[in-house]
């Protein structure tokens, strides 16, 4: 965090509402590109080359199916989560450095009663772009990872109460169905509903983020991205 602030001081980011708007687009694009980095491939490239002729891979018919359960997957997920948090932190600090005082709010906040700072908004949507990049990277025809590592990192960092509610809904659904993907798909709308209710009753779901229409919209965008990624892949986590 200190390093980011130091870099900003050296660069000399102009403090104006116009600069905040100019920064938002490139930061969100960079968030998407960061999320789309194929860490699983980069970490397991040599291993995949050695195993191209393995009997297991030949039986599976592809290397992608085998890669889901390889040891490198955990490392790739951690890197994806870390990349997302780095991207949101940089977006937060860079936009905050360009904010001319405490009265620069997000576009949604201007038309609502939610006083969410522009830097908070840009950070959240930069993280959302990283989730989209992980789930649908342009380099592979929009067929990517699960989107879960960056999504979990984001909600844990910014809206932990929403994450806890989603986890509770997941556990209840899993106890009833014993199907992980089905449970995930049930937890996603529950998380959106809780975000909306938290806004109505003014319950703070995290730190540094004020509940309201933008956080609810952001939660819905994350949920829709994950739902779109998983609703047609019931075998991803072993559902039968």
Backbone as CSV, one residue per row, in Angstrom:
resi,resn,N_x,N_y,N_z,CA_x,CA_y,CA_z,C_x,C_y,C_z
1,UNK,0.827,-1.195,0.000,0.000,0.000,0.000,0.865,1.250,0.000
2,UNK,1.885,1.284,0.874,2.791,2.423,0.951,3.519,2.610,-0.365
3,UNK,3.916,1.479,-0.977,4.609,1.546,-2.252,3.756,2.185,-3.326
4,UNK,2.462,1.855,-3.339,1.552,2.435,-4.326,1.451,3.938,-4.141
5,UNK,1.306,4.365,-2.890,1.206,5.792,-2.600,2.473,6.514,-3.031
6,UNK,3.644,5.902,-2.790,4.916,6.500,-3.176,4.998,6.681,-4.683
7,UNK,4.596,5.649,-5.416,4.604,5.726,-6.877,3.689,6.843,-7.362
8,UNK,2.517,6.957,-6.734,1.571,7.995,-7.133,2.143,9.379,-6.896
9,UNK,2.863,9.528,-5.782,3.466,10.820,-5.475,4.520,11.188,-6.512
10,UNK,5.274,10.179,-6.942,6.315,10.420,-7.941,5.693,10.768,-9.289
11,UNK,4.652,10.017,-9.668,3.990,10.259,-10.945,3.286,11.608,-10.949
12,UNK,2.725,11.979,-9.792,2.034,13.251,-9.692,0.674,13.230,-10.362
13,UNK,-0.213,12.377,-9.873,-1.545,12.254,-10.459,-2.347,13.531,-10.210
14,UNK,-2.867,14.172,-11.263,-3.673,15.385,-11.079,-4.936,15.089,-10.277
15,UNK,-5.308,16.001,-9.384,-6.487,15.802,-8.551,-7.666,16.544,-9.180
16,UNK,-8.503,15.800,-9.901,-9.680,16.392,-10.517,-10.695,15.301,-10.800
17,UNK,-11.967,15.703,-10.835,-13.025,14.745,-11.131,-12.862,14.179,-12.538
18,UNK,-12.360,15.001,-13.452,-12.126,14.525,-14.818,-11.093,13.414,-14.840
19,UNK,-10.028,13.572,-14.050,-8.983,12.552,-14.002,-9.524,11.244,-13.440
20,UNK,-10.423,11.334,-12.453,-11.039,10.124,-11.898,-11.766,9.361,-12.998
21,UNK,-12.535,10.086,-13.811,-13.250,9.449,-14.905,-12.316,8.860,-15.945
22,UNK,-11.222,9.561,-16.232,-10.264,9.075,-17.221,-9.545,7.819,-16.743
23,UNK,-9.330,7.720,-15.437,-8.629,6.561,-14.891,-9.510,5.314,-14.849
24,UNK,-10.809,5.504,-14.669,-11.704,4.367,-14.426,-11.664,3.340,-15.553
25,UNK,-11.809,3.791,-16.796,-11.849,2.866,-17.920,-10.593,2.021,-18.057
26,UNK,-9.409,2.652,-18.139,-8.173,1.865,-18.248,-7.950,0.921,-17.075
27,UNK,-8.306,1.333,-15.862,-8.114,0.464,-14.704,-9.005,-0.774,-14.791
28,UNK,-10.232,-0.595,-15.239,-11.141,-1.738,-15.377,-10.645,-2.683,-16.468
29,UNK,-10.142,-2.124,-17.566,-9.577,-2.966,-18.629,-8.367,-3.734,-18.107
30,UNK,-7.501,-3.054,-17.351,-6.334,-3.726,-16.778,-6.755,-4.804,-15.783
31,UNK,-7.855,-4.560,-15.053,-8.368,-5.583,-14.149,-8.782,-6.829,-14.908
32,UNK,-9.461,-6.633,-16.036,-9.862,-7.777,-16.868,-8.641,-8.527,-17.391
33,UNK,-7.658,-7.791,-17.879,-6.455,-8.428,-18.416,-5.692,-9.172,-17.329
34,UNK,-5.640,-8.576,-16.124,-4.972,-9.260,-15.019,-5.684,-10.536,-14.629
35,UNK,-7.012,-10.494,-14.617,-7.773,-11.693,-14.278,-7.673,-12.776,-15.326
36,UNK,-7.380,-12.391,-16.570,-7.335,-13.368,-17.656,-5.973,-14.030,-17.817
37,UNK,-5.000,-13.651,-16.988,-3.684,-14.296,-17.072,-3.844,-15.790,-16.789
38,UNK,-3.397,-16.673,-17.680,-3.601,-18.125,-17.504,-2.581,-18.738,-16.555
39,UNK,-2.743,-18.473,-15.260,-1.764,-18.963,-14.289,-1.668,-20.484,-14.287
40,UNK,-2.804,-21.159,-14.448,-2.782,-22.626,-14.439,-1.905,-23.156,-15.564
41,UNK,-2.022,-22.540,-16.722,-1.204,-22.973,-17.853,0.267,-22.639,-17.627
42,UNK,0.532,-21.436,-17.133,1.918,-21.022,-16.942,2.632,-21.886,-15.907
43,UNK,1.901,-22.275,-14.851,2.525,-23.074,-13.796,2.694,-24.536,-14.182
44,UNK,1.839,-25.009,-15.066,1.873,-26.444,-15.383,2.307,-26.737,-16.818
45,UNK,2.860,-25.754,-17.510,3.209,-25.923,-18.918,4.182,-27.082,-19.140
46,UNK,5.244,-27.121,-18.359,6.213,-28.199,-18.537,5.619,-29.552,-18.166
47,UNK,4.799,-29.562,-17.103,4.184,-30.818,-16.683,3.240,-31.347,-17.765
48,UNK,2.506,-30.434,-18.379,1.584,-30.845,-19.433,2.340,-31.416,-20.635
49,UNK,3.454,-30.791,-20.960,4.239,-31.290,-22.088,4.746,-32.702,-21.828
50,UNK,5.156,-32.959,-20.591,5.666,-34.289,-20.261,4.560,-35.334,-20.261
51,UNK,3.323,-34.893,-20.015,2.235,-35.854,-19.845,1.323,-35.975,-21.066
52,UNK,1.714,-35.372,-22.174,0.856,-35.423,-23.356,0.590,-36.850,-23.823
53,UNK,1.558,-37.743,-23.600,1.406,-39.120,-24.048,1.019,-40.067,-22.919
54,UNK,0.686,-39.509,-21.733,0.300,-40.368,-20.615,-0.984,-41.123,-20.937
55,UNK,-1.093,-42.306,-20.361,-2.306,-43.102,-20.577,-3.533,-42.401,-20.025
56,UNK,-3.374,-41.712,-18.846,-4.522,-41.050,-18.234,-5.056,-39.960,-19.149
57,UNK,-4.134,-39.175,-19.725,-4.558,-38.093,-20.598,-5.205,-38.642,-21.859
58,UNK,-4.633,-39.738,-22.370,-5.204,-40.344,-23.570,-6.629,-40.828,-23.313
59,UNK,-6.862,-41.403,-22.121,-8.209,-41.893,-21.811,-9.192,-40.748,-21.651
60,UNK,-8.692,-39.612,-21.063,-9.580,-38.475,-20.853,-9.917,-37.776,-22.168
61,UNK,-8.998,-37.872,-23.104,-9.255,-37.253,-24.399,-8.836,-35.804,-24.475
62,UNK,-8.395,-35.206,-23.364,-7.917,-33.827,-23.382,-7.059,-33.594,-22.166
63,UNK,-6.207,-32.576,-22.249,-5.370,-32.236,-21.099,-6.106,-31.317,-20.145
64,UNK,-7.128,-30.618,-20.633,-7.828,-29.675,-19.772,-8.559,-30.348,-18.643
65,UNK,-9.212,-31.470,-18.902,-9.954,-32.176,-17.864,-9.022,-32.695,-16.793
66,UNK,-7.840,-33.161,-17.193,-6.893,-33.674,-16.209,-6.331,-32.560,-15.360
67,UNK,-6.203,-31.368,-15.953,-5.549,-30.267,-15.245,-6.354,-29.766,-14.065
68,UNK,-7.678,-30.000,-14.044,-8.507,-29.488,-12.963,-8.082,-30.040,-11.610
69,UNK,-7.473,-31.238,-11.577,-7.162,-31.874,-10.308,-5.659,-32.006,-10.078
70,UNK,-4.858,-31.271,-10.819,-3.421,-31.337,-10.641,-2.991,-30.420,-9.509
71,UNK,-1.818,-30.712,-8.884,-1.364,-29.915,-7.753,-1.191,-28.440,-8.079
72,UNK,-0.843,-28.109,-9.335,-0.618,-26.719,-9.689,-1.864,-25.866,-9.649
73,UNK,-3.039,-26.471,-9.622,-4.285,-25.711,-9.639,-4.418,-24.811,-8.416
74,UNK,-4.042,-25.309,-7.239,-4.155,-24.497,-6.023,-3.266,-23.267,-6.115
75,UNK,-2.042,-23.452,-6.607,-1.143,-22.318,-6.770,-1.682,-21.304,-7.755
76,UNK,-2.273,-21.786,-8.840,-2.853,-20.885,-9.834,-4.022,-20.105,-9.248
77,UNK,-4.851,-20.763,-8.443,-5.983,-20.087,-7.810,-5.509,-19.003,-6.851
78,UNK,-4.465,-19.296,-6.085,-3.924,-18.304,-5.155,-3.362,-17.101,-5.904
79,UNK,-2.679,-17.356,-7.006,-2.137,-16.257,-7.801,-3.257,-15.414,-8.403
80,UNK,-4.327,-16.059,-8.851,-5.461,-15.322,-9.408,-6.111,-14.443,-8.344
81,UNK,-6.253,-14.975,-7.132,-6.823,-14.194,-6.031,-5.917,-13.023,-5.679
82,UNK,-4.605,-13.281,-5.617,-3.651,-12.224,-5.282,-3.643,-11.137,-6.353
83,UNK,-3.680,-11.539,-7.616,-3.703,-10.574,-8.711,-4.926,-9.669,-8.614
84,UNK,-6.064,-10.244,-8.256,-7.294,-9.463,-8.127,-7.179,-8.428,-7.017
85,UNK,-6.647,-8.840,-5.872,-6.502,-7.909,-4.752,-5.488,-6.819,-5.065
86,UNK,-4.421,-7.168,-5.762,-3.437,-6.157,-6.164,-4.083,-5.148,-7.110
87,UNK,-4.853,-5.647,-8.083,-5.502,-4.764,-9.052,-6.484,-3.816,-8.371
88,UNK,-7.285,-4.334,-7.443,-8.258,-3.476,-6.762,-7.566,-2.469,-5.850
89,UNK,-6.483,-2.885,-5.208,-5.742,-1.968,-4.339,-5.128,-0.827,-5.143
90,UNK,-4.520,-1.168,-6.265,-3.937,-0.137,-7.127,-5.024,0.801,-7.636
91,UNK,-6.169,0.237,-8.062,-7.273,1.064,-8.547,-7.784,1.991,-7.447
92,UNK,-7.928,1.448,-6.237,-8.390,2.241,-5.086,-7.444,3.404,-4.832
93,UNK,-6.144,3.104,-4.703,-5.170,4.128,-4.342,-4.979,5.148,-5.463
94,UNK,-4.950,4.682,-6.701,-4.736,5.596,-7.818,-5.907,6.549,-7.977
95,UNK,-7.129,6.018,-7.870,-8.311,6.872,-7.988,-8.433,7.807,-6.795
96,UNK,-8.097,7.309,-5.607,-8.139,8.157,-4.416,-7.154,9.311,-4.543
97,UNK,-5.984,9.030,-5.122,-4.986,10.083,-5.301,-5.473,11.161,-6.265
98,UNK,-6.355,10.775,-7.189,-6.864,11.732,-8.169,-8.145,12.417,-7.718
99,UNK,-8.691,12.000,-6.576,-9.966,12.542,-6.103,-9.769,13.918,-5.469
100,UNK,-10.473,14.932,-5.958,-10.317,16.290,-5.423,-11.151,16.519,-4.168
101,UNK,-10.755,15.924,-3.058,-11.497,16.093,-1.821,-12.428,14.935,-1.561
102,UNK,-13.278,15.089,-0.533,-14.122,13.983,-0.079,-15.489,13.969,-0.749
103,UNK,-15.734,14.863,-1.705,-17.070,14.971,-2.279,-17.189,14.382,-3.678
104,UNK,-16.195,13.622,-4.105,-16.270,12.991,-5.417,-16.847,11.597,-5.257
105,UNK,-18.100,11.438,-5.659,-18.788,10.170,-5.496,-18.908,9.461,-6.839
106,UNK,-19.287,8.202,-6.774,-19.460,7.425,-7.996,-20.687,7.918,-8.757
107,UNK,-20.781,7.498,-10.028,-21.910,7.922,-10.857,-23.233,7.435,-10.283
108,UNK,-23.250,6.200,-9.752,-24.475,5.665,-9.164,-24.842,6.449,-7.908
109,UNK,-23.835,6.804,-7.114,-24.098,7.518,-5.868,-24.701,8.894,-6.113
110,UNK,-24.333,9.504,-7.230,-24.859,10.828,-7.552,-26.380,10.793,-7.697
111,UNK,-26.911,9.671,-8.179,-28.354,9.548,-8.414,-29.055,8.714,-7.347
112,UNK,-28.409,8.540,-6.206,-29.016,7.760,-5.129,-28.607,8.359,-3.796
113,UNK,-29.023,7.698,-2.732,-28.663,8.167,-1.395,-27.438,7.440,-0.858
114,UNK,-26.690,6.802,-1.735,-25.506,6.069,-1.304,-24.265,6.911,-1.569
115,UNK,-23.609,7.337,-0.516,-22.420,8.174,-0.656,-21.179,7.307,-0.804
116,UNK,-21.078,6.593,-1.910,-19.918,5.741,-2.132,-18.867,6.532,-2.900
117,UNK,-17.641,6.500,-2.398,-16.565,7.251,-3.018,-16.227,6.724,-4.402
118,UNK,-15.757,7.611,-5.260,-15.387,7.199,-6.616,-14.280,6.164,-6.587
119,UNK,-13.355,6.289,-5.634,-12.253,5.330,-5.557,-12.744,3.941,-5.171
120,UNK,-13.764,3.893,-4.309,-14.354,2.607,-3.932,-15.023,1.969,-5.145
121,UNK,-15.772,2.771,-5.876,-16.482,2.271,-7.046,-15.517,1.707,-8.083
122,UNK,-14.465,2.451,-8.388,-13.504,2.001,-9.397,-12.808,0.724,-8.947
123,UNK,-12.476,0.634,-7.663,-11.824,-0.573,-7.145,-12.746,-1.784,-7.270
124,UNK,-14.011,-1.627,-6.897,-14.955,-2.740,-6.974,-15.134,-3.229,-8.408
125,UNK,-15.288,-2.308,-9.342,-15.529,-2.716,-10.724,-14.257,-3.212,-11.398
126,UNK,-13.109,-2.749,-10.935,-11.852,-3.329,-11.419,-11.757,-4.784,-10.984
127,UNK,-12.140,-5.063,-9.739,-12.163,-6.440,-9.259,-13.181,-7.282,-9.995
128,UNK,-14.351,-6.703,-10.268,-15.374,-7.420,-11.035,-14.843,-7.786,-12.418
129,UNK,-14.095,-6.878,-13.027,-13.502,-7.157,-14.336,-12.503,-8.303,-14.253
130,UNK,-11.779,-8.397,-13.132,-10.839,-9.507,-12.945,-11.579,-10.840,-12.842
131,UNK,-12.729,-10.843,-12.175,-13.552,-12.061,-12.105,-13.983,-12.474,-13.509
132,UNK,-14.427,-11.503,-14.295,-14.845,-11.788,-15.666,-13.670,-12.290,-16.499
133,UNK,-12.495,-11.673,-16.298,-11.318,-12.112,-17.033,-10.917,-13.530,-16.692
134,UNK,-11.063,-13.908,-15.425,-10.727,-15.270,-15.008,-11.711,-16.280,-15.593
135,UNK,-12.983,-15.930,-15.610,-14.019,-16.854,-16.084,-14.135,-16.885,-17.602
136,UNK,-13.848,-15.755,-18.259,-14.031,-15.674,-19.713,-12.910,-14.868,-20.351
137,UNK,-11.689,-15.406,-20.369,-10.570,-14.680,-20.985,-10.697,-14.643,-22.502
138,UNK,-10.407,-13.505,-23.082,-10.547,-13.349,-24.520,-9.574,-14.227,-25.284
139,UNK,-8.431,-14.568,-24.650,-7.392,-15.333,-25.340,-7.823,-16.763,-25.668
140,UNK,-8.768,-17.294,-24.948,-9.158,-18.697,-25.136,-10.605,-18.824,-25.603
141,UNK,-11.073,-17.837,-26.329,-12.450,-17.902,-26.806,-13.458,-17.786,-25.690
142,UNK,-13.109,-17.045,-24.626,-13.980,-16.806,-23.473,-14.303,-18.081,-22.709
143,UNK,-13.413,-19.059,-22.774,-13.548,-20.283,-21.982,-12.383,-20.326,-21.004
144,UNK,-12.654,-19.985,-19.753,-11.575,-19.865,-18.788,-11.780,-20.673,-17.531
145,UNK,-11.351,-20.095,-16.412,-11.434,-20.772,-15.132,-12.798,-20.616,-14.492
146,UNK,-12.850,-20.939,-13.214,-14.128,-20.938,-12.502,-14.604,-19.543,-12.124
147,UNK,-13.679,-18.588,-12.019,-14.040,-17.260,-11.541,-14.131,-17.172,-10.033
148,UNK,-14.057,-18.316,-9.351,-14.235,-18.333,-7.899,-13.066,-17.730,-7.118
149,UNK,-11.799,-18.016,-7.465,-10.704,-17.438,-6.665,-10.753,-15.914,-6.577
150,UNK,-10.878,-15.184,-7.702,-10.968,-13.727,-7.575,-12.249,-13.265,-6.891
151,UNK,-13.359,-13.975,-7.116,-14.619,-13.588,-6.477,-14.548,-13.760,-4.964
152,UNK,-13.975,-14.860,-4.510,-13.819,-15.092,-3.073,-12.893,-14.057,-2.454
153,UNK,-11.800,-13.733,-3.150,-10.868,-12.734,-2.635,-11.543,-11.373,-2.512
154,UNK,-12.327,-11.006,-3.514,-13.011,-9.714,-3.502,-14.012,-9.602,-2.364
155,UNK,-14.890,-10.591,-2.254,-15.918,-10.518,-1.218,-15.312,-10.612,0.179
156,UNK,-14.250,-11.388,0.329,-13.592,-11.467,1.636,-12.960,-10.134,2.010
157,UNK,-12.426,-9.420,1.024,-11.732,-8.165,1.298,-12.683,-6.991,1.486
158,UNK,-13.800,-6.973,0.728,-14.653,-5.793,0.724,-16.022,-6.001,1.365
159,UNK,-16.605,-7.168,1.192,-17.944,-7.427,1.748,-17.965,-8.786,2.444
160,UNK,-17.225,-8.935,3.533,-17.115,-10.251,4.181,-18.437,-10.797,4.699
161,UNK,-19.348,-9.916,5.108,-20.634,-10.406,5.606,-21.433,-11.067,4.481
162,UNK,-21.345,-10.509,3.279,-22.004,-11.139,2.132,-21.397,-12.508,1.849
163,UNK,-20.087,-12.606,2.000,-19.423,-13.896,1.787,-19.889,-14.919,2.811
164,UNK,-20.033,-14.493,4.065,-20.503,-15.408,5.110,-21.927,-15.880,4.830
165,UNK,-22.781,-14.970,4.391,-24.157,-15.354,4.076,-24.206,-16.317,2.890
166,UNK,-23.366,-16.056,1.885,-23.313,-16.959,0.735,-22.793,-18.330,1.150
167,UNK,-21.794,-18.342,2.039,-21.249,-19.613,2.519,-22.305,-20.393,3.294
168,UNK,-23.101,-19.685,4.105,-24.162,-20.350,4.860,-25.202,-20.951,3.915
169,UNK,-25.581,-20.182,2.887,-26.547,-20.694,1.907,-25.980,-21.896,1.160
170,UNK,-24.690,-21.841,0.846,-24.040,-22.963,0.164,-24.089,-24.222,1.022
171,UNK,-23.768,-24.075,2.313,-23.747,-25.236,3.203,-25.136,-25.841,3.375
172,UNK,-26.147,-24.987,3.478,-27.515,-25.494,3.600,-27.907,-26.256,2.336
173,UNK,-27.627,-25.655,1.178,-27.971,-26.314,-0.082,-27.190,-27.610,-0.263
174,UNK,-25.925,-27.601,0.147,-25.117,-28.811,0.001,-25.621,-29.918,0.925
175,UNK,-26.063,-29.527,2.123,-26.613,-30.521,3.032,-27.866,-31.179,2.481
176,UNK,-28.610,-30.439,1.665,-29.842,-30.978,1.088,-29.610,-31.751,-0.205
177,UNK,-28.621,-31.335,-0.991,-28.448,-31.920,-2.327,-27.184,-32.749,-2.495
178,UNK,-26.150,-32.457,-1.694,-24.839,-33.100,-1.856,-24.244,-32.832,-3.241
179,UNK,-24.628,-31.748,-3.841,-24.102,-31.370,-5.153,-23.449,-29.994,-5.046
180,UNK,-22.120,-29.930,-5.147,-21.423,-28.655,-4.957,-21.840,-27.562,-5.937
181,UNK,-21.938,-27.891,-7.223,-22.284,-26.865,-8.198,-23.711,-26.376,-7.988
182,UNK,-24.625,-27.299,-7.736,-26.004,-26.917,-7.439,-26.056,-26.010,-6.215
183,UNK,-25.256,-26.314,-5.218,-25.209,-25.503,-4.002,-24.649,-24.119,-4.286
184,UNK,-23.628,-24.055,-5.147,-23.072,-22.757,-5.532,-24.115,-21.913,-6.245
185,UNK,-24.829,-22.518,-7.172,-25.846,-21.784,-7.921,-26.990,-21.324,-7.024
186,UNK,-27.235,-22.038,-5.935,-28.254,-21.609,-4.971,-27.737,-20.480,-4.091
187,UNK,-26.445,-20.492,-3.792,-25.867,-19.480,-2.907,-25.766,-18.114,-3.582
188,UNK,-25.597,-18.093,-4.894,-25.404,-16.822,-5.601,-26.615,-15.897,-5.502
189,UNK,-27.837,-16.344,-5.817,-28.980,-15.444,-5.640,-29.217,-15.078,-4.184
190,UNK,-28.890,-15.988,-3.266,-29.034,-15.670,-1.844,-28.121,-14.510,-1.468
191,UNK,-26.914,-14.480,-2.030,-25.984,-13.390,-1.753,-26.517,-12.059,-2.280
192,UNK,-27.121,-12.089,-3.471,-27.677,-10.863,-4.045,-28.848,-10.359,-3.207
193,UNK,-29.717,-11.261,-2.796,-30.866,-10.879,-1.967,-30.392,-10.272,-0.655
194,UNK,-29.370,-10.878,-0.047,-28.869,-10.341,1.215,-28.257,-8.960,1.010
195,UNK,-27.556,-8.738,-0.102,-26.991,-7.417,-0.382,-28.098,-6.373,-0.503
196,UNK,-29.200,-6.751,-1.134,-30.325,-5.833,-1.290,-30.970,-5.535,0.059
197,UNK,-31.172,-6.571,0.868,-31.767,-6.383,2.197,-30.845,-5.542,3.075
198,UNK,-29.544,-5.791,2.989,-28.586,-5.009,3.777,-28.659,-3.536,3.407
199,UNK,-28.885,-3.248,2.149,-29.050,-1.865,1.710,-30.314,-1.262,2.322
200,UNK,-31.418,-2.012,2.291,-32.682,-1.479,2.790,-32.644,-1.194,4.281
201,UNK,-31.970,-2.064,5.047,-31.952,-1.902,6.505,-30.694,-1.193,6.983
202,UNK,-29.864,-0.734,6.026,-28.639,0.000,6.348,-27.694,-0.827,7.219
203,UNK,-27.519,-2.088,6.848,-26.590,-2.977,7.535,-25.288,-3.020,6.756
204,UNK,-24.204,-2.654,7.409,-22.916,-2.629,6.726,-22.369,-4.043,6.569
205,UNK,-22.107,-4.424,5.314,-21.649,-5.776,5.018,-20.134,-5.880,4.939
206,UNK,-19.443,-4.767,5.091,-17.985,-4.809,4.998,-17.368,-3.550,5.556
207,UNK,-16.102,-3.349,5.227,-15.401,-2.153,5.680,-14.911,-1.381,4.461
208,UNK,-15.015,-0.066,4.531,-14.603,0.757,3.412,-15.619,0.815,2.291
209,UNK,-16.708,0.059,2.419,-17.730,0.014,1.377,-19.087,0.273,2.014
210,UNK,-19.800,1.284,1.516,-21.115,1.618,2.040,-22.187,0.885,1.245
211,UNK,-23.055,0.163,1.946,-24.119,-0.568,1.257,-25.037,0.385,0.517
212,UNK,-25.573,-0.086,-0.572,-26.475,0.738,-1.352,-26.683,0.146,-2.724
213,UNK,-27.244,0.908,-3.647,-27.552,0.370,-4.972,-26.323,-0.104,-5.737
214,UNK,-25.204,0.597,-5.589,-24.029,0.188,-6.369,-23.441,-1.123,-5.863
215,UNK,-23.360,-1.289,-4.548,-22.848,-2.542,-4.002,-23.786,-3.694,-4.358
216,UNK,-25.098,-3.435,-4.327,-26.060,-4.465,-4.719,-25.907,-4.810,-6.193
217,UNK,-25.737,-3.788,-7.029,-25.530,-4.017,-8.457,-24.232,-4.780,-8.704
218,UNK,-23.187,-4.415,-7.978,-21.893,-5.093,-8.105,-21.996,-6.558,-7.684
219,UNK,-22.696,-6.800,-6.580,-22.898,-8.175,-6.116,-23.657,-8.988,-7.156
220,UNK,-24.674,-8.372,-7.757,-25.443,-9.064,-8.795,-24.574,-9.369,-10.008
221,UNK,-23.689,-8.445,-10.370,-22.810,-8.671,-11.521,-21.857,-9.831,-11.265
222,UNK,-21.300,-9.898,-10.058,-20.421,-11.017,-9.702,-21.200,-12.325,-9.751
223,UNK,-22.408,-12.311,-9.175,-23.226,-13.528,-9.133,-23.612,-13.991,-10.533
224,UNK,-23.994,-13.066,-11.396,-24.383,-13.427,-12.766,-23.196,-14.015,-13.523
225,UNK,-22.012,-13.433,-13.330,-20.814,-13.953,-13.997,-20.528,-15.386,-13.569
226,UNK,-20.586,-15.643,-12.267,-20.331,-16.995,-11.773,-21.429,-17.961,-12.208
227,UNK,-22.672,-17.496,-12.181,-23.787,-18.359,-12.596,-23.640,-18.749,-14.066
228,UNK,-23.307,-17.769,-14.909,-23.147,-18.046,-16.332,-22.004,-19.021,-16.578
229,UNK,-20.970,-18.934,-15.743,-19.818,-19.820,-15.919,-20.127,-21.252,-15.503
230,UNK,-20.987,-21.435,-14.490,-21.149,-22.761,-13.889,-22.460,-23.469,-14.203
231,UNK,-23.467,-22.766,-14.668,-24.773,-23.429,-14.761,-24.817,-24.502,-15.847
232,UNK,-23.865,-24.486,-16.776,-23.828,-25.523,-17.812,-22.660,-26.491,-17.625
233,UNK,-22.017,-26.434,-16.471,-20.875,-27.329,-16.233,-21.059,-28.088,-14.927
234,UNK,-22.065,-28.971,-14.829,-22.355,-29.676,-13.582,-21.272,-30.650,-13.157
235,UNK,-20.356,-31.011,-14.054,-19.308,-31.967,-13.697,-18.059,-31.290,-13.159
236,UNK,-18.059,-29.942,-13.130,-16.839,-29.228,-12.751,-16.364,-29.603,-11.367
237,UNK,-17.296,-29.758,-10.420,-16.920,-30.107,-9.052,-17.404,-31.506,-8.674
238,UNK,-17.700,-32.304,-9.655,-18.048,-33.692,-9.358,-19.524,-33.960,-9.202
239,UNK,-20.389,-33.030,-9.610,-21.823,-33.310,-9.540,-22.171,-34.419,-10.523
240,UNK,-23.107,-35.247,-10.139,-23.504,-36.314,-11.043,-24.803,-36.004,-11.740
